[in-house]
Amino acid sequence: MYVLNFKELYFLESKNESIDFDSGVHTVFSFCFVPVLKEAILNDDAIAQKMFDYLEKMEISEDNLVGEVAGFTVLEEILDYFEFNKLRKYMGKFTIKAAKLINRYISI
């Protein structure tokens, strides 16, 4: 269901010209991944845990750009929407660390 939502969002945003084939990964994650993750968290759906597991893998990637997408694109948007304590149950060691760092900047 959620993979379908991701594909539908990507198609819709492409049709609306919000994103296109040349859109960067930050844009695609912001317009497609984040809304699906928000919905999964709101519904306390098991896919939220799988998505956070994926973010955890992104955070520990040897490619710093991959970690930036997880932290500054996905986690920052999610932390603007949800309290840290609501999200903590989904997070691994590295997403918790990234979220705490982001929360410091959001709180300023």
N, C-alpha and C positions, 0 to 999 in steps of 0.2 A: 504494500500500500504506500509506504513512505518513499520508496524508490520511484514509484509512479509519480508521486507528488513532486519529487525533485525534477523528473523529466518534464512534467507538465509546467512547472515553474520556469524551467529553462526555456521551454518552447514559448510560453507566454511572454517572458521578458525579452526574448529574441524578437517576437512579433511586435512588441511595443517599442522595440529598438533601444531598450535599456541596456541590453548586452548584445554582443555579436560574436562571431567566430574569433575575432581578435581581442576580445575582452580578456583582461588579466585574471589570474586565479583569484585574487582578492575580490574582484567584482562578482565573479561566478559564485564563490562561497557566500558572499554577503547577500546576494539576491536569491540564491537557491538553497544552499545548505542551512543557513541560519533560520529561515522560516520553518523548514521541516523540523529542525531541532527544537525550536520554540514550541511547535505544536506537540511534539513528542513529550516534552517536559510538562506542558500543561495537562496532557492526558495521562501522565505518569506511565507512558508506554515503554516497553522493554527496549524498543529501538533507540531510545535516548541513551541507554547505557552503551549500546553498540557504537553509537555516534561519538560518545565521549571516549570510548576505548580507541576509536580511530584518531581522535584529537590527541590522545596520549601518545600514540605512535608518531603523529606529526611533530609533537613537541620534542621528541627525542631523536628526530631525524638528524643525520649528519649535514643535511642541507639546511642552512639557517633560514632560507627563504620559506621553506615548508613550515618551520616553527613559527615564523612571523605570521603566516596565514592563520594558523591555529590560535595564536595568542591575540594578535592585534586586529584580526578580522572577525573571527568567530567568538572567542571568549569575551572580548571587549563588548561586542554587541549583546551577547547573552547576559553579561553582568549588568548592562544598562537596563535590562528588562526584568531580571530575577535577582533576588537576594543571594549572596554567596552561600549562605547556609542551606538554601533549598537545592543548590547545585552540587554541594560538596559530596553527597552520596554517590554521584555519578563519576566523580573525578579520581584520577590516579595521582600518584606522587608528583609528576611533572606538571600536570594541568593545575593542580592545587597551587604549586609554586608560581606558575605563570599568573593564575587568577589573583593570588595575593598581591603580586607586583602590580597588576593592572588596577586592582581595587585601590591601591595607594594613590594612583593618579586620578581615578574617578572621584575619590573623596576630597581632593584638593579643591 
